[in-house]
Amino acid sequence: MSGKKPNTIFTDQVPAMAKAISLVMPNTYHRLCKWHLMQNALKHVGHLFKGESEFRSDFNACFKIWEDEEELLSAWDDMLQKCNVTDNSWLQRTFEVKEKWAKAYVKMSFSAGLTTTQLSESLNSDLKDYLQSDYDIVKFFTHFERLLNAKRYNELQAEYNLRQKLPKVKIASPMLIQAANIYTPKLFLKFQKQYEEFQGAFVKERIERNSSHEFIVSIYGQSKDRKVIWNSSEKIVSCSCRKFERCGILCSHALKILDVMDIKVLPEKYILKRWTKDAKNEIVQDFNGHDIKANTKLEVTTRYTFLCPMYVKLITQVVEYEEAYKLALENYTELSKKIDNIFGRKSSLCQVDIDQEKSVEEMMTICAKGLKKKQGRRNLHISFPCSSKNLSDLELDDFSSLLTESTNGGIEAFAKYL
């Protein structure tokens, strides 16, 4: 992680792990995985989940509903009394670390909306589909590479979809259109849900103190009111639900106040780069500070997937009109020449390699004079394979740039050289 520590970390209910995290990452918020906690509850107080007991719903409410500390403490005591488990040791130990799982406390830290270790569990599940316990180390890495390739392909498909397809905007507003162009499809749907919800929001109370404005916001159909504070001098909005602090997107209550203050687009400070389409457009470095290069095969596939539909769409358009068809044909000739020049430079480099190959072979021939050929050994052969259709990364970038910059024609050249 290059010395960077996470804001939040999820683990199982293991004391040794909790101690290690507090020592190594003292500033990281340690949370307990909800799924593991529920499994431990079934193990230690499983009898309370049976029959008509209300324990399950009351226990879940401590995770999801009670946001204020006083509400949580009162609800927990009522649950223990109702189920007659005030002396249960596991429940006592669990409540001692309530800051790691109860909503009243965990809402204070950023968790990207996660409540479990689902990402690592998902990877473990995928590994079981590719690996077997009797694999040796070579087979292990062979099949592990297959898994990585499958995930890279899924990532490539998702990348293509977010570049080529815009999500459906239900309300024609500047903020939603902005969000559709910036956010990834999944994040946009989450944001759009909050935007739709804010349409039913109304301000019940407003208090102004110099540059600070305090609002009590209510949502139609919801019983709980929220306190939203707007700082007009610094253009900062914060809500008591702390959705932005937890998940990284503004809540419906905050969106209502932005609308009240006549702010019609999302301020830059409330757009997290991790949720945008450009989240990957930055250099990643290793422990030594060197730039990490992306997978070469993936880059080539990305270029192909990006360019091919672009030129197919262009051809579909130009064939309908004679003037457009002729323009595409003219530009194809010019583009083809530029691409041939790139391959020409590659051919020149290959010729140098061929000359070097001949020199090495001549030297090997001179050195081999007078030596007897040993049985059972193959002749040493050194070659420098070269093809005009094998491009270096730099030349592939040139090639990709030419095709992308061309506005008309070029699919024939694209098909010819790839």
C-alpha angles and dihedrals in degrees: 000000000000094000094307117130123208122249091228135015128194123210142155122270095278117141094204091055092048090053093048092050092050090054101041099033107023093162095051117099107238114212131180119238109250094215093053091045091054090048090052089049091054089050097049104028102017092138089067091062093059130090121356095331115142092210095104095054093042092048092048090050089063088058100042115016117033107078100165121073094228091052091050095049092048094046092048093052091047091051093051092048094046094050094037094234101124091128098047107129097206093053089048092052091046093052091050088067095041090131087072098056115010115101092228088069108024092058086077093070135063113251103155088243094298124138100170142039088257095139095060092039089053091052091049089052092050091049091057089060092056105032139061128200094240096057117121120224094270094052090044094058092041092057092037087058088053089055091049091049091051091051091046090052091051089049090050091052091049090048091052093048095051091049097046104033130055118206120245112270109212096192121039098228129138092239095052093046089050091049092048090056095045109035127068112254096259094048091046090056090052091048092046089054090056090046092052090048092053089061086074094047125109136180113246097179138011129194122182123202112174106289093351121087121190120200133185105212127193129188120217109256094017122103099203120084123211132215113226122187122200121194105201096190095054097027092234125150124190131177131203090233088065094209093148092050091049103036108015099242128096118256126232091256093057091044089055091055092047087055091048089052089051095247106147102177132051113267112238092242090065096054110087111207091219089068096048133092089246095055092114096047097101138084117265118203133202128229091282094052095254120140113256111230119220122242106286095215090050091051092053091047090048091054092049094047091047098047103037100065089041092060095038088056090048093051091048088057101043098048090067094065129048095214093050091046092054092047091052091048092052093048090047090061092051093045092048091055092052091050091048088055089056091052089045090060088049091051091053090054090048091053089057089052091050091052089050089050092054091049092052092048091051091051091049089051093052092047091048095057112116094015120119119230111247118226117246095024126106124230113262109250123187118188138169105211114209133175130179087228096058107088129191119237091258093052092046088055089052090049093048092048092052093052094045094048093051111092098191133042127340103124091113090056090046092053093044098056103035 
